Amino acid sequence: MKLPKLATNDGRGIYKTAAVFDAWVRDLRDHLELAEMDLESSYAMIWVGMHLKDGTKMLHTQFRANQDTKHLGVEEFLKALR
């Protein structure tokens, strides 16, 4: 099965609305589930980062570099991103 491409979230425009952001998060989780990727794995965090740009990418980079958050998984990152 070929998955549709996940949109890149830049944190601006349509992604500022809760409904659009939540739909993007749902699609992101679906992609990870279909890929059988553990949401707590570093691979999942790397994959998520590939679907971010601009401000959201900067937050992702900081989240992964920070001593207090770098061990956390995708779910905690998505809470921070929201």
mmCIF file of the N, C-alpha and C atoms, coordinates in Angstrom:
data_MODEL
# 
_entry.id   MODEL 
# 
loop_
_atom_site.group_PDB 
_atom_site.id 
_atom_site.type_symbol 
_atom_site.label_atom_id 
_atom_site.label_alt_id 
_atom_site.label_comp_id 
_atom_site.label_asym_id 
_atom_site.label_entity_id 
_atom_site.label_seq_id 
_atom_site.pdbx_PDB_ins_code 
_atom_site.Cartn_x 
_atom_site.Cartn_y 
_atom_site.Cartn_z 
_atom_site.occupancy 
_atom_site.B_iso_or_equiv 
_atom_site.pdbx_formal_charge 
_atom_site.auth_seq_id 
_atom_site.auth_comp_id 
_atom_site.auth_asym_id 
_atom_site.auth_atom_id 
_atom_site.pdbx_PDB_model_num 
ATOM 1   N N  . MET A 1 1  ? 0.833  -1.164 0.000  1.00 0.00 ? 1  MET A N  1 
ATOM 2   C CA . MET A 1 1  ? 0.000  0.000  0.000  1.00 0.00 ? 1  MET A CA 1 
ATOM 3   C C  . MET A 1 1  ? 0.884  1.236  0.000  1.00 0.00 ? 1  MET A C  1 
ATOM 4   N N  . LYS A 1 2  ? 0.557  2.166  -0.847 1.00 0.00 ? 2  LYS A N  1 
ATOM 5   C CA . LYS A 1 2  ? 1.303  3.422  -0.906 1.00 0.00 ? 2  LYS A CA 1 
ATOM 6   C C  . LYS A 1 2  ? 0.522  4.475  -0.128 1.00 0.00 ? 2  LYS A C  1 
ATOM 7   N N  . LEU A 1 3  ? 1.209  5.104  0.820  1.00 0.00 ? 3  LEU A N  1 
ATOM 8   C CA . LEU A 1 3  ? 0.572  6.132  1.630  1.00 0.00 ? 3  LEU A CA 1 
ATOM 9   C C  . LEU A 1 3  ? 0.613  7.475  0.919  1.00 0.00 ? 3  LEU A C  1 
ATOM 10  N N  . PRO A 1 4  ? -0.438 8.272  1.094  1.00 0.00 ? 4  PRO A N  1 
ATOM 11  C CA . PRO A 1 4  ? -0.363 9.626  0.551  1.00 0.00 ? 4  PRO A CA 1 
ATOM 12  C C  . PRO A 1 4  ? 0.678  10.425 1.316  1.00 0.00 ? 4  PRO A C  1 
ATOM 13  N N  . LYS A 1 5  ? 1.251  11.413 0.662  1.00 0.00 ? 5  LYS A N  1 
ATOM 14  C CA . LYS A 1 5  ? 2.284  12.225 1.292  1.00 0.00 ? 5  LYS A CA 1 
ATOM 15  C C  . LYS A 1 5  ? 1.668  13.048 2.424  1.00 0.00 ? 5  LYS A C  1 
ATOM 16  N N  . LEU A 1 6  ? 2.361  13.075 3.555  1.00 0.00 ? 6  LEU A N  1 
ATOM 17  C CA . LEU A 1 6  ? 1.931  13.889 4.683  1.00 0.00 ? 6  LEU A CA 1 
ATOM 18  C C  . LEU A 1 6  ? 2.358  15.335 4.433  1.00 0.00 ? 6  LEU A C  1 
ATOM 19  N N  . ALA A 1 7  ? 1.450  16.254 4.673  1.00 0.00 ? 7  ALA A N  1 
ATOM 20  C CA . ALA A 1 7  ? 1.749  17.678 4.490  1.00 0.00 ? 7  ALA A CA 1 
ATOM 21  C C  . ALA A 1 7  ? 2.840  18.114 5.458  1.00 0.00 ? 7  ALA A C  1 
ATOM 22  N N  . THR A 1 8  ? 3.616  19.098 5.061  1.00 0.00 ? 8  THR A N  1 
ATOM 23  C CA . THR A 1 8  ? 4.648  19.673 5.918  1.00 0.00 ? 8  THR A CA 1 
ATOM 24  C C  . THR A 1 8  ? 4.035  20.811 6.717  1.00 0.00 ? 8  THR A C  1 
ATOM 25  N N  . ASN A 1 9  ? 4.158  20.717 8.035  1.00 0.00 ? 9  ASN A N  1 
ATOM 26  C CA . ASN A 1 9  ? 3.571  21.700 8.936  1.00 0.00 ? 9  ASN A CA 1 
ATOM 27  C C  . ASN A 1 9  ? 4.596  22.803 9.214  1.00 0.00 ? 9  ASN A C  1 
ATOM 28  N N  . ASP A 1 10 ? 4.232  24.041 8.898  1.00 0.00 ? 10 ASP A N  1 
ATOM 29  C CA . ASP A 1 10 ? 5.129  25.163 9.166  1.00 0.00 ? 10 ASP A CA 1 
ATOM 30  C C  . ASP A 1 10 ? 4.659  26.013 10.342 1.00 0.00 ? 10 ASP A C  1 
ATOM 31  N N  . GLY A 1 11 ? 3.524  25.635 10.942 1.00 0.00 ? 11 GLY A N  1 
ATOM 32  C CA . GLY A 1 11 ? 3.012  26.354 12.098 1.00 0.00 ? 11 GLY A CA 1 
ATOM 33  C C  . GLY A 1 11 ? 2.329  27.666 11.769 1.00 0.00 ? 11 GLY A C  1 
ATOM 34  N N  . ARG A 1 12 ? 2.186  27.961 10.495 1.00 0.00 ? 12 ARG A N  1 
ATOM 35  C CA . ARG A 1 12 ? 1.560  29.224 10.078 1.00 0.00 ? 12 ARG A CA 1 
ATOM 36  C C  . ARG A 1 12 ? 0.288  28.935 9.296  1.00 0.00 ? 12 ARG A C  1 
ATOM 37  N N  . GLY A 1 13 ? -0.414 29.984 8.963  1.00 0.00 ? 13 GLY A N  1 
ATOM 38  C CA . GLY A 1 13 ? -1.593 29.870 8.105  1.00 0.00 ? 13 GLY A CA 1 
ATOM 39  C C  . GLY A 1 13 ? -2.616 28.896 8.653  1.00 0.00 ? 13 GLY A C  1 
ATOM 40  N N  . ILE A 1 14 ? -2.939 27.903 7.851  1.00 0.00 ? 14 ILE A N  1 
ATOM 41  C CA . ILE A 1 14 ? -3.994 26.953 8.224  1.00 0.00 ? 14 ILE A CA 1 
ATOM 42  C C  . ILE A 1 14 ? -3.645 26.147 9.470  1.00 0.00 ? 14 ILE A C  1 
ATOM 43  N N  . TYR A 1 15 ? -2.353 25.978 9.752  1.00 0.00 ? 15 TYR A N  1 
ATOM 44  C CA . TYR A 1 15 ? -1.948 25.166 10.903 1.00 0.00 ? 15 TYR A CA 1 
ATOM 45  C C  . TYR A 1 15 ? -2.157 25.881 12.233 1.00 0.00 ? 15 TYR A C  1 
ATOM 46  N N  . LYS A 1 16 ? -2.548 27.146 12.187 1.00 0.00 ? 16 LYS A N  1 
ATOM 47  C CA . LYS A 1 16 ? -2.858 27.874 13.417 1.00 0.00 ? 16 LYS A CA 1 
ATOM 48  C C  . LYS A 1 16 ? -4.242 27.520 13.950 1.00 0.00 ? 16 LYS A C  1 
ATOM 49  N N  . THR A 1 17 ? -5.079 26.922 13.115 1.00 0.00 ? 17 THR A N  1 
ATOM 50  C CA . THR A 1 17 ? -6.406 26.539 13.577 1.00 0.00 ? 17 THR A CA 1 
ATOM 51  C C  . THR A 1 17 ? -6.329 25.150 14.194 1.00 0.00 ? 17 THR A C  1 
ATOM 52  N N  . ALA A 1 18 ? -7.045 24.980 15.316 1.00 0.00 ? 18 ALA A N  1 
ATOM 53  C CA . ALA A 1 18 ? -7.005 23.712 16.055 1.00 0.00 ? 18 ALA A CA 1 
ATOM 54  C C  . ALA A 1 18 ? -7.465 22.542 15.194 1.00 0.00 ? 18 ALA A C  1 
ATOM 55  N N  . ALA A 1 19 ? -8.513 22.735 14.418 1.00 0.00 ? 19 ALA A N  1 
ATOM 56  C CA . ALA A 1 19 ? -9.063 21.634 13.616 1.00 0.00 ? 19 ALA A CA 1 
ATOM 57  C C  . ALA A 1 19 ? -8.057 21.139 12.581 1.00 0.00 ? 19 ALA A C  1 
ATOM 58  N N  . VAL A 1 20 ? -7.385 22.063 11.914 1.00 0.00 ? 20 VAL A N  1 
ATOM 59  C CA . VAL A 1 20 ? -6.408 21.677 10.886 1.00 0.00 ? 20 VAL A CA 1 
ATOM 60  C C  . VAL A 1 20 ? -5.190 21.028 11.540 1.00 0.00 ? 20 VAL A C  1 
ATOM 61  N N  . PHE A 1 21 ? -4.713 21.617 12.628 1.00 0.00 ? 21 PHE A N  1 
ATOM 62  C CA . PHE A 1 21 ? -3.571 21.037 13.331 1.00 0.00 ? 21 PHE A CA 1 
ATOM 63  C C  . PHE A 1 21 ? -3.906 19.631 13.806 1.00 0.00 ? 21 PHE A C  1 
ATOM 64  N N  . ASP A 1 22 ? -5.081 19.455 14.412 1.00 0.00 ? 22 ASP A N  1 
ATOM 65  C CA . ASP A 1 22 ? -5.478 18.138 14.919 1.00 0.00 ? 22 ASP A CA 1 
ATOM 66  C C  . ASP A 1 22 ? -5.607 17.115 13.795 1.00 0.00 ? 22 ASP A C  1 
ATOM 67  N N  . ALA A 1 23 ? -6.104 17.536 12.648 1.00 0.00 ? 23 ALA A N  1 
ATOM 68  C CA . ALA A 1 23 ? -6.206 16.626 11.497 1.00 0.00 ? 23 ALA A CA 1 
ATOM 69  C C  . ALA A 1 23 ? -4.808 16.228 11.019 1.00 0.00 ? 23 ALA A C  1 
ATOM 70  N N  . TRP A 1 24 ? -3.872 17.170 11.006 1.00 0.00 ? 24 TRP A N  1 
ATOM 71  C CA . TRP A 1 24 ? -2.495 16.862 10.613 1.00 0.00 ? 24 TRP A CA 1 
ATOM 72  C C  . TRP A 1 24 ? -1.878 15.866 11.596 1.00 0.00 ? 24 TRP A C  1 
ATOM 73  N N  . VAL A 1 25 ? -2.104 16.073 12.898 1.00 0.00 ? 25 VAL A N  1 
ATOM 74  C CA . VAL A 1 25 ? -1.582 15.154 13.920 1.00 0.00 ? 25 VAL A CA 1 
ATOM 75  C C  . VAL A 1 25 ? -2.183 13.766 13.730 1.00 0.00 ? 25 VAL A C  1 
ATOM 76  N N  . ARG A 1 26 ? -3.465 13.691 13.442 1.00 0.00 ? 26 ARG A N  1 
ATOM 77  C CA . ARG A 1 26 ? -4.118 12.398 13.214 1.00 0.00 ? 26 ARG A CA 1 
ATOM 78  C C  . ARG A 1 26 ? -3.492 11.691 12.011 1.00 0.00 ? 26 ARG A C  1 
ATOM 79  N N  . ASP A 1 27 ? -3.254 12.434 10.932 1.00 0.00 ? 27 ASP A N  1 
ATOM 80  C CA . ASP A 1 27 ? -2.608 11.854 9.750  1.00 0.00 ? 27 ASP A CA 1 
ATOM 81  C C  . ASP A 1 27 ? -1.184 11.386 10.080 1.00 0.00 ? 27 ASP A C  1 
ATOM 82  N N  . LEU A 1 28 ? -0.469 12.189 10.851 1.00 0.00 ? 28 LEU A N  1 
ATOM 83  C CA . LEU A 1 28 ? 0.892  11.840 11.251 1.00 0.00 ? 28 LEU A CA 1 
ATOM 84  C C  . LEU A 1 28 ? 0.895  10.525 12.051 1.00 0.00 ? 28 LEU A C  1 
ATOM 85  N N  . ARG A 1 29 ? 0.004  10.425 13.026 1.00 0.00 ? 29 ARG A N  1 
ATOM 86  C CA . ARG A 1 29 ? -0.088 9.191  13.824 1.00 0.00 ? 29 ARG A CA 1 
ATOM 87  C C  . ARG A 1 29 ? -0.451 7.995  12.958 1.00 0.00 ? 29 ARG A C  1 
ATOM 88  N N  . ASP A 1 30 ? -1.367 8.202  12.005 1.00 0.00 ? 30 ASP A N  1 
ATOM 89  C CA . ASP A 1 30 ? -1.754 7.110  11.092 1.00 0.00 ? 30 ASP A CA 1 
ATOM 90  C C  . ASP A 1 30 ? -0.554 6.633  10.278 1.00 0.00 ? 30 ASP A C  1 
ATOM 91  N N  . HIS A 1 31 ? 0.237  7.555  9.768  1.00 0.00 ? 31 HIS A N  1 
ATOM 92  C CA . HIS A 1 31 ? 1.430  7.189  9.003  1.00 0.00 ? 31 HIS A CA 1 
ATOM 93  C C  . HIS A 1 31 ? 2.394  6.368  9.864  1.00 0.00 ? 31 HIS A C  1 
ATOM 94  N N  . LEU A 1 32 ? 2.620  6.828  11.083 1.00 0.00 ? 32 LEU A N  1 
ATOM 95  C CA . LEU A 1 32 ? 3.536  6.106  11.973 1.00 0.00 ? 32 LEU A CA 1 
ATOM 96  C C  . LEU A 1 32 ? 3.004  4.727  12.321 1.00 0.00 ? 32 LEU A C  1 
ATOM 97  N N  . GLU A 1 33 ? 1.704  4.625  12.535 1.00 0.00 ? 33 GLU A N  1 
ATOM 98  C CA . GLU A 1 33 ? 1.109  3.320  12.854 1.00 0.00 ? 33 GLU A CA 1 
ATOM 99  C C  . GLU A 1 33 ? 1.218  2.355  11.674 1.00 0.00 ? 33 GLU A C  1 
ATOM 100 N N  . LEU A 1 34 ? 0.912  2.841  10.485 1.00 0.00 ? 34 LEU A N  1 
ATOM 101 C CA . LEU A 1 34 ? 1.005  1.976  9.310  1.00 0.00 ? 34 LEU A CA 1 
ATOM 102 C C  . LEU A 1 34 ? 2.445  1.544  9.034  1.00 0.00 ? 34 LEU A C  1 
ATOM 103 N N  . ALA A 1 35 ? 3.389  2.391  9.415  1.00 0.00 ? 35 ALA A N  1 
ATOM 104 C CA . ALA A 1 35 ? 4.808  2.048  9.255  1.00 0.00 ? 35 ALA A CA 1 
ATOM 105 C C  . ALA A 1 35 ? 5.306  1.196  10.421 1.00 0.00 ? 35 ALA A C  1 
ATOM 106 N N  . GLU A 1 36 ? 4.389  0.922  11.372 1.00 0.00 ? 36 GLU A N  1 
ATOM 107 C CA . GLU A 1 36 ? 4.723  0.136  12.563 1.00 0.00 ? 36 GLU A CA 1 
ATOM 108 C C  . GLU A 1 36 ? 5.908  0.734  13.318 1.00 0.00 ? 36 GLU A C  1 
ATOM 109 N N  . MET A 1 37 ? 5.905  2.060  13.425 1.00 0.00 ? 37 MET A N  1 
ATOM 110 C CA . MET A 1 37 ? 6.972  2.777  14.102 1.00 0.00 ? 37 MET A CA 1 
ATOM 111 C C  . MET A 1 37 ? 6.504  3.151  15.512 1.00 0.00 ? 37 MET A C  1 
ATOM 112 N N  . ASP A 1 38 ? 7.300  2.849  16.498 1.00 0.00 ? 38 ASP A N  1 
ATOM 113 C CA . ASP A 1 38 ? 7.001  3.162  17.889 1.00 0.00 ? 38 ASP A CA 1 
ATOM 114 C C  . ASP A 1 38 ? 7.059  4.674  18.088 1.00 0.00 ? 38 ASP A C  1 
ATOM 115 N N  . LEU A 1 39 ? 5.973  5.247  18.631 1.00 0.00 ? 39 LEU A N  1 
ATOM 116 C CA . LEU A 1 39 ? 5.903  6.690  18.835 1.00 0.00 ? 39 LEU A CA 1 
ATOM 117 C C  . LEU A 1 39 ? 6.965  7.212  19.797 1.00 0.00 ? 39 LEU A C  1 
ATOM 118 N N  . GLU A 1 40 ? 7.530  6.340  20.601 1.00 0.00 ? 40 GLU A N  1 
ATOM 119 C CA . GLU A 1 40 ? 8.547  6.752  21.562 1.00 0.00 ? 40 GLU A CA 1 
ATOM 120 C C  . GLU A 1 40 ? 9.970  6.581  21.023 1.00 0.00 ? 40 GLU A C  1 
ATOM 121 N N  . SER A 1 41 ? 10.104 6.096  19.820 1.00 0.00 ? 41 SER A N  1 
ATOM 122 C CA . SER A 1 41 ? 11.432 5.831  19.274 1.00 0.00 ? 41 SER A CA 1 
ATOM 123 C C  . SER A 1 41 ? 12.079 7.085  18.695 1.00 0.00 ? 41 SER A C  1 
ATOM 124 N N  . SER A 1 42 ? 13.390 7.063  18.654 1.00 0.00 ? 42 SER A N  1 
ATOM 125 C CA . SER A 1 42 ? 14.109 8.186  18.044 1.00 0.00 ? 42 SER A CA 1 
ATOM 126 C C  . SER A 1 42 ? 13.834 8.240  16.540 1.00 0.00 ? 42 SER A C  1 
ATOM 127 N N  . TYR A 1 43 ? 13.577 7.081  15.921 1.00 0.00 ? 43 TYR A N  1 
ATOM 128 C CA . TYR A 1 43 ? 13.252 7.058  14.494 1.00 0.00 ? 43 TYR A CA 1 
ATOM 129 C C  . TYR A 1 43 ? 11.971 7.827  14.215 1.00 0.00 ? 43 TYR A C  1 
ATOM 130 N N  . ALA A 1 44 ? 10.976 7.661  15.085 1.00 0.00 ? 44 ALA A N  1 
ATOM 131 C CA . ALA A 1 44 ? 9.716  8.377  14.905 1.00 0.00 ? 44 ALA A CA 1 
ATOM 132 C C  . ALA A 1 44 ? 9.934  9.876  15.035 1.00 0.00 ? 44 ALA A C  1 
ATOM 133 N N  . MET A 1 45 ? 10.751 10.297 16.004 1.00 0.00 ? 45 MET A N  1 
ATOM 134 C CA . MET A 1 45 ? 11.031 11.723 16.172 1.00 0.00 ? 45 MET A CA 1 
ATOM 135 C C  . MET A 1 45 ? 11.752 12.286 14.954 1.00 0.00 ? 45 MET A C  1 
ATOM 136 N N  . ILE A 1 46 ? 12.681 11.537 14.404 1.00 0.00 ? 46 ILE A N  1 
ATOM 137 C CA . ILE A 1 46 ? 13.383 11.968 13.199 1.00 0.00 ? 46 ILE A CA 1 
ATOM 138 C C  . ILE A 1 46 ? 12.396 12.105 12.048 1.00 0.00 ? 46 ILE A C  1 
ATOM 139 N N  . TRP A 1 47 ? 11.525 11.109 11.896 1.00 0.00 ? 47 TRP A N  1 
ATOM 140 C CA . TRP A 1 47 ? 10.537 11.104 10.813 1.00 0.00 ? 47 TRP A CA 1 
ATOM 141 C C  . TRP A 1 47 ? 9.613  12.308 10.934 1.00 0.00 ? 47 TRP A C  1 
ATOM 142 N N  . VAL A 1 48 ? 9.156  12.595 12.155 1.00 0.00 ? 48 VAL A N  1 
ATOM 143 C CA . VAL A 1 48 ? 8.284  13.752 12.372 1.00 0.00 ? 48 VAL A CA 1 
ATOM 144 C C  . VAL A 1 48 ? 9.000  15.032 11.930 1.00 0.00 ? 48 VAL A C  1 
ATOM 145 N N  . GLY A 1 49 ? 10.268 15.158 12.281 1.00 0.00 ? 49 GLY A N  1 
ATOM 146 C CA . GLY A 1 49 ? 11.032 16.339 11.910 1.00 0.00 ? 49 GLY A CA 1 
ATOM 147 C C  . GLY A 1 49 ? 11.120 16.562 10.411 1.00 0.00 ? 49 GLY A C  1 
ATOM 148 N N  . MET A 1 50 ? 11.016 15.509 9.652  1.00 0.00 ? 50 MET A N  1 
ATOM 149 C CA . MET A 1 50 ? 11.059 15.627 8.194  1.00 0.00 ? 50 MET A CA 1 
ATOM 150 C C  . MET A 1 50 ? 9.769  16.208 7.623  1.00 0.00 ? 50 MET A C  1 
ATOM 151 N N  . HIS A 1 51 ? 8.760  16.360 8.473  1.00 0.00 ? 51 HIS A N  1 
ATOM 152 C CA . HIS A 1 51 ? 7.470  16.892 8.038  1.00 0.00 ? 51 HIS A CA 1 
ATOM 153 C C  . HIS A 1 51 ? 7.159  18.232 8.693  1.00 0.00 ? 51 HIS A C  1 
ATOM 154 N N  . LEU A 1 52 ? 8.222  18.901 9.099  1.00 0.00 ? 52 LEU A N  1 
ATOM 155 C CA . LEU A 1 52 ? 8.115  20.222 9.711  1.00 0.00 ? 52 LEU A CA 1 
ATOM 156 C C  . LEU A 1 52 ? 9.041  21.187 8.980  1.00 0.00 ? 52 LEU A C  1 
ATOM 157 N N  . LYS A 1 53 ? 8.727  22.478 9.082  1.00 0.00 ? 53 LYS A N  1 
ATOM 158 C CA . LYS A 1 53 ? 9.647  23.485 8.545  1.00 0.00 ? 53 LYS A CA 1 
ATOM 159 C C  . LYS A 1 53 ? 9.444  24.794 9.289  1.00 0.00 ? 53 LYS A C  1 
ATOM 160 N N  . ASP A 1 54 ? 10.389 25.663 9.123  1.00 0.00 ? 54 ASP A N  1 
ATOM 161 C CA . ASP A 1 54 ? 10.376 26.998 9.724  1.00 0.00 ? 54 ASP A CA 1 
ATOM 162 C C  . ASP A 1 54 ? 10.293 26.898 11.254 1.00 0.00 ? 54 ASP A C  1 
ATOM 163 N N  . GLY A 1 55 ? 9.327  27.569 11.871 1.00 0.00 ? 55 GLY A N  1 
ATOM 164 C CA . GLY A 1 55 ? 9.238  27.621 13.325 1.00 0.00 ? 55 GLY A CA 1 
ATOM 165 C C  . GLY A 1 55 ? 9.012  26.269 13.973 1.00 0.00 ? 55 GLY A C  1 
ATOM 166 N N  . THR A 1 56 ? 8.211  25.423 13.343 1.00 0.00 ? 56 THR A N  1 
ATOM 167 C CA . THR A 1 56 ? 7.949  24.104 13.920 1.00 0.00 ? 56 THR A CA 1 
ATOM 168 C C  . THR A 1 56 ? 9.209  23.236 13.863 1.00 0.00 ? 56 THR A C  1 
ATOM 169 N N  . LYS A 1 57 ? 9.989  23.379 12.816 1.00 0.00 ? 57 LYS A N  1 
ATOM 170 C CA . LYS A 1 57 ? 11.248 22.642 12.699 1.00 0.00 ? 57 LYS A CA 1 
ATOM 171 C C  . LYS A 1 57 ? 12.241 23.114 13.761 1.00 0.00 ? 57 LYS A C  1 
ATOM 172 N N  . MET A 1 58 ? 12.262 24.424 14.014 1.00 0.00 ? 58 MET A N  1 
ATOM 173 C CA . MET A 1 58 ? 13.159 24.966 15.031 1.00 0.00 ? 58 MET A CA 1 
ATOM 174 C C  . MET A 1 58 ? 12.773 24.419 16.418 1.00 0.00 ? 58 MET A C  1 
ATOM 175 N N  . LEU A 1 59 ? 11.481 24.375 16.715 1.00 0.00 ? 59 LEU A N  1 
ATOM 176 C CA . LEU A 1 59 ? 11.029 23.822 17.988 1.00 0.00 ? 59 LEU A CA 1 
ATOM 177 C C  . LEU A 1 59 ? 11.436 22.352 18.099 1.00 0.00 ? 59 LEU A C  1 
ATOM 178 N N  . HIS A 1 60 ? 11.283 21.603 17.024 1.00 0.00 ? 60 HIS A N  1 
ATOM 179 C CA . HIS A 1 60 ? 11.650 20.190 16.995 1.00 0.00 ? 60 HIS A CA 1 
ATOM 180 C C  . HIS A 1 60 ? 13.141 20.020 17.285 1.00 0.00 ? 60 HIS A C  1 
ATOM 181 N N  . THR A 1 61 ? 13.955 20.832 16.650 1.00 0.00 ? 61 THR A N  1 
ATOM 182 C CA . THR A 1 61 ? 15.406 20.764 16.850 1.00 0.00 ? 61 THR A CA 1 
ATOM 183 C C  . THR A 1 61 ? 15.756 21.069 18.305 1.00 0.00 ? 61 THR A C  1 
ATOM 184 N N  . GLN A 1 62 ? 15.142 22.097 18.864 1.00 0.00 ? 62 GLN A N  1 
ATOM 185 C CA . GLN A 1 62 ? 15.391 22.454 20.263 1.00 0.00 ? 62 GLN A CA 1 
ATOM 186 C C  . GLN A 1 62 ? 14.916 21.358 21.212 1.00 0.00 ? 62 GLN A C  1 
ATOM 187 N N  . PHE A 1 63 ? 13.757 20.775 20.927 1.00 0.00 ? 63 PHE A N  1 
ATOM 188 C CA . PHE A 1 63 ? 13.187 19.703 21.743 1.00 0.00 ? 63 PHE A CA 1 
ATOM 189 C C  . PHE A 1 63 ? 14.136 18.510 21.794 1.00 0.00 ? 63 PHE A C  1 
ATOM 190 N N  . ARG A 1 64 ? 14.712 18.173 20.637 1.00 0.00 ? 64 ARG A N  1 
ATOM 191 C CA . ARG A 1 64 ? 15.616 17.016 20.569 1.00 0.00 ? 64 ARG A CA 1 
ATOM 192 C C  . ARG A 1 64 ? 16.982 17.307 21.183 1.00 0.00 ? 64 ARG A C  1 
ATOM 193 N N  . ALA A 1 65 ? 17.377 18.560 21.248 1.00 0.00 ? 65 ALA A N  1 
ATOM 194 C CA . ALA A 1 65 ? 18.688 18.917 21.785 1.00 0.00 ? 65 ALA A CA 1 
ATOM 195 C C  . ALA A 1 65 ? 18.661 19.196 23.291 1.00 0.00 ? 65 ALA A C  1 
ATOM 196 N N  . ASN A 1 66 ? 17.513 19.573 23.816 1.00 0.00 ? 66 ASN A N  1 
ATOM 197 C CA . ASN A 1 66 ? 17.390 19.943 25.219 1.00 0.00 ? 66 ASN A CA 1 
ATOM 198 C C  . ASN A 1 66 ? 17.539 18.719 26.126 1.00 0.00 ? 66 ASN A C  1 
ATOM 199 N N  . GLN A 1 67 ? 18.357 18.845 27.146 1.00 0.00 ? 67 GLN A N  1 
ATOM 200 C CA . GLN A 1 67 ? 18.612 17.727 28.071 1.00 0.00 ? 67 GLN A CA 1 
ATOM 201 C C  . GLN A 1 67 ? 17.336 17.243 28.765 1.00 0.00 ? 67 GLN A C  1 
ATOM 202 N N  . ASP A 1 68 ? 16.389 18.142 29.005 1.00 0.00 ? 68 ASP A N  1 
ATOM 203 C CA . ASP A 1 68 ? 15.153 17.776 29.706 1.00 0.00 ? 68 ASP A CA 1 
ATOM 204 C C  . ASP A 1 68 ? 14.115 17.114 28.816 1.00 0.00 ? 68 ASP A C  1 
ATOM 205 N N  . THR A 1 69 ? 14.222 17.298 27.498 1.00 0.00 ? 69 THR A N  1 
ATOM 206 C CA . THR A 1 69 ? 13.177 16.774 26.611 1.00 0.00 ? 69 THR A CA 1 
ATOM 207 C C  . THR A 1 69 ? 13.683 15.793 25.555 1.00 0.00 ? 69 THR A C  1 
ATOM 208 N N  . LYS A 1 70 ? 14.986 15.696 25.374 1.00 0.00 ? 70 LYS A N  1 
ATOM 209 C CA . LYS A 1 70 ? 15.487 14.893 24.250 1.00 0.00 ? 70 LYS A CA 1 
ATOM 210 C C  . LYS A 1 70 ? 15.145 13.409 24.358 1.00 0.00 ? 70 LYS A C  1 
ATOM 211 N N  . HIS A 1 71 ? 14.826 12.933 25.547 1.00 0.00 ? 71 HIS A N  1 
ATOM 212 C CA . HIS A 1 71 ? 14.474 11.517 25.728 1.00 0.00 ? 71 HIS A CA 1 
ATOM 213 C C  . HIS A 1 71 ? 12.982 11.253 25.533 1.00 0.00 ? 71 HIS A C  1 
ATOM 214 N N  . LEU A 1 72 ? 12.192 12.320 25.383 1.00 0.00 ? 72 LEU A N  1 
ATOM 215 C CA . LEU A 1 72 ? 10.748 12.174 25.229 1.00 0.00 ? 72 LEU A CA 1 
ATOM 216 C C  . LEU A 1 72 ? 10.389 11.806 23.790 1.00 0.00 ? 72 LEU A C  1 
ATOM 217 N N  . GLY A 1 73 ? 9.232  11.225 23.621 1.00 0.00 ? 73 GLY A N  1 
ATOM 218 C CA . GLY A 1 73 ? 8.809  10.761 22.303 1.00 0.00 ? 73 GLY A CA 1 
ATOM 219 C C  . GLY A 1 73 ? 7.894  11.722 21.576 1.00 0.00 ? 73 GLY A C  1 
ATOM 220 N N  . VAL A 1 74 ? 7.298  11.206 20.539 1.00 0.00 ? 74 VAL A N  1 
ATOM 221 C CA . VAL A 1 74 ? 6.456  11.988 19.639 1.00 0.00 ? 74 VAL A CA 1 
ATOM 222 C C  . VAL A 1 74 ? 5.263  12.601 20.362 1.00 0.00 ? 74 VAL A C  1 
ATOM 223 N N  . GLU A 1 75 ? 4.591  11.857 21.219 1.00 0.00 ? 75 GLU A N  1 
ATOM 224 C CA . GLU A 1 75 ? 3.399  12.367 21.894 1.00 0.00 ? 75 GLU A CA 1 
ATOM 225 C C  . GLU A 1 75 ? 3.717  13.613 22.705 1.00 0.00 ? 75 GLU A C  1 
ATOM 226 N N  . GLU A 1 76 ? 4.804  13.596 23.455 1.00 0.00 ? 76 GLU A N  1 
ATOM 227 C CA . GLU A 1 76 ? 5.182  14.764 24.248 1.00 0.00 ? 76 GLU A CA 1 
ATOM 228 C C  . GLU A 1 76 ? 5.582  15.924 23.345 1.00 0.00 ? 76 GLU A C  1 
ATOM 229 N N  . PHE A 1 77 ? 6.245  15.626 22.236 1.00 0.00 ? 77 PHE A N  1 
ATOM 230 C CA . PHE A 1 77 ? 6.603  16.683 21.298 1.00 0.00 ? 77 PHE A CA 1 
ATOM 231 C C  . PHE A 1 77 ? 5.346  17.320 20.709 1.00 0.00 ? 77 PHE A C  1 
ATOM 232 N N  . LEU A 1 78 ? 4.377  16.509 20.334 1.00 0.00 ? 78 LEU A N  1 
ATOM 233 C CA . LEU A 1 78 ? 3.149  17.053 19.750 1.00 0.00 ? 78 LEU A CA 1 
ATOM 234 C C  . LEU A 1 78 ? 2.396  17.932 20.742 1.00 0.00 ? 78 LEU A C  1 
ATOM 235 N N  . LYS A 1 79 ? 2.448  17.578 22.027 1.00 0.00 ? 79 LYS A N  1 
ATOM 236 C CA . LYS A 1 79 ? 1.844  18.435 23.055 1.00 0.00 ? 79 LYS A CA 1 
ATOM 237 C C  . LYS A 1 79 ? 2.559  19.780 23.090 1.00 0.00 ? 79 LYS A C  1 
ATOM 238 N N  . ALA A 1 80 ? 3.882  19.753 23.032 1.00 0.00 ? 80 ALA A N  1 
ATOM 239 C CA . ALA A 1 80 ? 4.670  20.995 23.039 1.00 0.00 ? 80 ALA A CA 1 
ATOM 240 C C  . ALA A 1 80 ? 4.385  21.806 21.778 1.00 0.00 ? 80 ALA A C  1 
ATOM 241 N N  . LEU A 1 81 ? 4.247  21.140 20.654 1.00 0.00 ? 81 LEU A N  1 
ATOM 242 C CA . LEU A 1 81 ? 4.001  21.824 19.385 1.00 0.00 ? 81 LEU A CA 1 
ATOM 243 C C  . LEU A 1 81 ? 2.637  22.491 19.380 1.00 0.00 ? 81 LEU A C  1 
ATOM 244 N N  . ARG A 1 82 ? 1.672  21.841 19.982 1.00 0.00 ? 82 ARG A N  1 
ATOM 245 C CA . ARG A 1 82 ? 0.311  22.398 20.027 1.00 0.00 ? 82 ARG A CA 1 
ATOM 246 C C  . ARG A 1 82 ? 0.303  23.696 20.779 1.00 0.00 ? 82 ARG A C  1 
# 
